[in-house]
């Protein structure tokens, strides 16, 4: 028997209560995003959200000039933080496409792939309840030199996201991991800033190539 939407929302709220980790630390960033991209002026846009790899993509609108783009990334976030701010950062924009990059910081904080997927599923469920025609694209975790010791966990997460996208309607998987590896299957060394975690323009050129296929 199909569960009513109200029951699904109650289940989402209950599960979220367990997942949240002081998400209000991002309140200022979220307010800044909503100021830079007012909801009423960007309704129906293509929206990118997630952690700092999205937030620091400063040229994102210029990289896709034929589309109305909203950069709703907030640095340092986990999937549970995006769930907390799903209204302000996703639903209130009524986007036709949503690109989500979460899981990078989750893995670094010790969360396992299955738990991350469960949280992403809560996000997807809310989007599909409120915006059933929106397309959702999960961006794979990226490889980085700074977190290469966690490569196995990232690969496991990416496989979970890929599998999830196959069985979930209107959800796709954008694989940036593979294109960021050299012939030895190690991260390219010239695509990162000095911290070896965040990307420079060369890194974002790789992302641009992958994302373009979904636009």
C-alpha positions in Angstrom: 0.0 0.0 0.0 1.3 3.5 -0.9 2.1 5.7 2.1 0.4 9.1 2.1 2.7 12.1 1.5 2.0 13.4 5.0 3.3 10.1 6.6 6.4 10.2 4.4 7.1 13.8 5.5 6.7 12.7 9.2 9.2 9.9 8.6 11.6 12.3 7.0 11.5 14.7 9.9 12.0 11.9 12.4 15.0 10.5 10.6 16.4 13.9 10.2 16.4 14.5 13.9 18.9 11.8 14.3 21.1 12.9 11.4 21.4 16.7 12.0 24.8 17.9 13.4 24.4 21.6 14.3 23.3 22.7 10.8 22.6 26.2 12.0 26.4 26.9 11.8 25.6 27.5 8.1 22.8 30.0 8.7 24.9 33.0 7.6 26.1 31.3 4.4 22.5 30.3 3.5 21.3 33.8 4.0 24.0 35.1 1.8 23.1 32.6 -0.9 19.4 33.7 -0.8 20.5 37.3 -1.0 22.8 36.7 -4.0 20.1 34.5 -5.7 16.7 35.7 -4.6 14.1 33.0 -4.9 11.6 35.0 -6.9 14.1 36.0 -9.5 15.5 32.5 -10.0 12.5 30.3 -10.0 12.9 27.4 -12.4 16.6 27.8 -12.6 19.2 25.0 -12.8 20.5 24.7 -9.3 23.8 23.4 -7.9 24.2 22.8 -4.2 26.4 20.9 -1.8 29.7 21.5 -0.1 32.7 23.7 -0.9 33.5 22.1 -4.3 30.3 23.7 -5.5 30.6 26.9 -3.4 34.1 27.6 -4.8 33.0 27.1 -8.4 33.0 30.9 -8.9 32.7 30.7 -12.7 29.7 28.4 -12.6 27.2 30.7 -14.3 29.8 31.8 -16.9 30.7 28.2 -17.6 27.1 27.6 -18.7 26.0 30.9 -20.2 23.0 29.5 -22.0 21.3 28.5 -18.7 20.0 30.3 -15.6 22.3 29.0 -12.9 22.0 29.2 -9.1 25.1 28.3 -7.1 23.7 27.3 -3.7 26.8 25.5 -2.4 27.8 26.0 1.2 31.3 25.2 2.3 32.0 22.4 4.8 28.5 21.0 4.6 27.4 17.4 5.0 24.3 15.8 3.4 22.4 16.2 6.7 23.0 20.0 6.5 21.5 20.1 3.0 18.5 18.2 4.3 18.1 20.8 7.0 18.2 23.7 4.6 16.3 22.0 1.7 13.6 24.6 1.6 15.9 27.6 1.4 18.6 26.0 -0.8 16.4 23.9 -3.1 12.7 23.8 -2.9 12.0 27.6 -2.7 13.8 27.9 -6.1 11.5 25.4 -7.8 14.5 24.3 -10.0 14.0 22.2 -13.1 17.3 20.5 -12.4 19.2 20.0 -9.2 22.9 19.0 -9.1 23.9 17.8 -5.6 27.5 17.4 -4.3 27.4 15.9 -0.8 29.4 13.0 0.7 32.9 14.3 0.5 32.9 15.8 4.0 30.7 13.0 5.3 33.3 10.4 4.4 36.1 12.5 5.9 34.1 12.8 9.1 33.8 9.0 9.4 30.3 8.4 8.1 29.8 5.2 6.0 28.4 5.1 2.5 25.1 3.5 3.4 24.3 6.3 6.0 25.1 9.0 3.4 22.9 7.4 0.8 20.0 7.2 3.3 20.3 10.9 3.9 20.5 11.6 0.2 17.4 9.6 -0.3 15.6 11.8 2.2 16.6 14.8 0.2 15.6 13.2 -3.1 12.2 12.1 -1.5 11.4 15.7 -0.4 12.3 17.1 -3.8 10.2 14.6 -5.6 7.3 15.2 -3.3 7.3 18.9 -3.8 8.8 19.1 -7.3 7.9 15.9 -9.1 9.1 17.1 -12.5 12.5 18.2 -11.3 15.5 16.2 -12.5 18.1 15.4 -9.8 21.8 14.7 -10.6 24.0 13.3 -7.9 27.6 14.3 -8.5 30.1 11.7 -7.5 32.6 12.3 -4.7 35.8 13.6 -6.2 39.3 12.1 -5.7 41.8 14.4 -4.0 45.4 14.2 -2.9 44.5 15.4 0.7 42.0 12.6 1.2 43.5 9.9 -0.9 43.8 7.6 2.1 40.0 7.4 2.1 39.8 6.4 -1.6 38.2 3.1 -0.8 35.4 4.7 1.1 34.8 7.3 -1.6 34.7 4.5 -4.3 32.1 2.7 -2.2 30.0 5.8 -1.8 30.2 6.5 -5.6 29.1 3.0 -6.3 26.1 3.4 -3.9 25.1 6.6 -5.6 25.5 5.1 -9.1 23.3 2.1 -8.1 20.7 4.4 -6.4 20.5 6.5 -9.6 19.7 3.5 -11.7 16.7 2.4 -9.6 15.4 5.9 -8.7 13.3 7.7 -11.2 14.4 11.1 -12.4 17.8 10.7 -10.6 21.1 10.6 -12.6 24.7 10.1 -11.6 27.5 12.4 -12.8 30.9 10.7 -12.5 33.7 13.3 -11.9 35.8 10.7 -10.1 37.1 8.8 -13.1 38.0 11.9 -15.2 40.1 13.3 -12.3 42.4 10.3 -12.2 45.6 10.0 -14.2 46.9 6.9 -16.1 48.0 5.4 -12.8 44.5 5.9 -11.3 45.8 8.6 -8.9 44.4 12.1 -8.7 46.0 14.6 -11.2 48.4 16.7 -9.3 47.9 19.9 -11.2 44.1 20.4 -10.7 44.1 21.4 -7.0 44.8 24.5 -4.9 47.7 24.4 -2.4 45.5 22.5 0.1 45.4 19.5 -2.4 41.6 19.3 -1.6 39.9 22.1 -3.4 40.2 22.5 -7.2 41.7 25.1 -9.4 40.4 26.1 -12.8 41.8 22.9 -14.4 39.8 20.9 -12.0 36.6 22.8 -12.7 37.2 22.3 -16.4 36.9 18.6 -15.8 33.7 19.1 -13.9 32.4 21.4 -16.6 32.9 18.7 -19.3 31.1 16.1 -17.2 28.2 18.4 -16.2 27.6 19.6 -19.7 26.3 16.2 -20.7 23.4 16.6 -18.3 22.4 20.0 -19.6 
